[in-house]
Amino acid sequence: MQWDKARYEQHCHWMEYALQLAQEAGKAGEIPVGAVIVDAENRIIGEGNNRKERDRAPTSHAEIIAINQAAQTLANWHLNGLTLYVTLEPCPMCSGAIIQARLGTLVYGADDPKTGAVRSVLNLPDSAASNHHLEVFGGILDDRCREQLKQWFAQKRIIKKSPT
């Protein structure tokens, strides 16, 4: 695929921001995943990071929080033309929400070989079950996104093994 340099740089910029949001989640004891939604003028419309443990809610994924915030910001659940940046390939729940919200573009960092529902395990956006198709770019700052997750899980294992 031929990349437009300015668009690629824009994707990297917003993925950097999503990585910062993910870092906040990691510091709070959550799996470090961050998401940000921007409009065509590069304004933040919604953002979030994983909050499952803090909220004690299985749906408190970064993408869901960002989508809900964007819908509140716009007072409309139709998020046509907006771009979602997320550090990890969305799971089936989040992919479904992305489709339902009618987001225009999804940009994600690391593939998720266990639960990825955009390209790795499933492909919900391009499936017959999808009533909305969107532009998808995967692998943006992939190494940094994967490394952030890898370090967090390694630290979690060290903490688990340490005597209390």
Secondary structure as GFF3:
##gff-version 3
##sequence-region A 1 164
A	DSSP	alpha_helix	5	27	.	.	.	ID=ss1
A	DSSP	beta_strand	34	38	.	.	.	ID=ss2
A	DSSP	beta_strand	44	49	.	.	.	ID=ss3
A	DSSP	alpha_helix	52	55	.	.	.	ID=ss4
A	DSSP	alpha_helix	62	74	.	.	.	ID=ss5
A	DSSP	beta_strand	83	88	.	.	.	ID=ss6
A	DSSP	alpha_helix	92	100	.	.	.	ID=ss7
A	DSSP	beta_strand	105	110	.	.	.	ID=ss8
A	DSSP	beta_strand	135	137	.	.	.	ID=ss9
A	DSSP	alpha_helix	142	161	.	.	.	ID=ss10
###
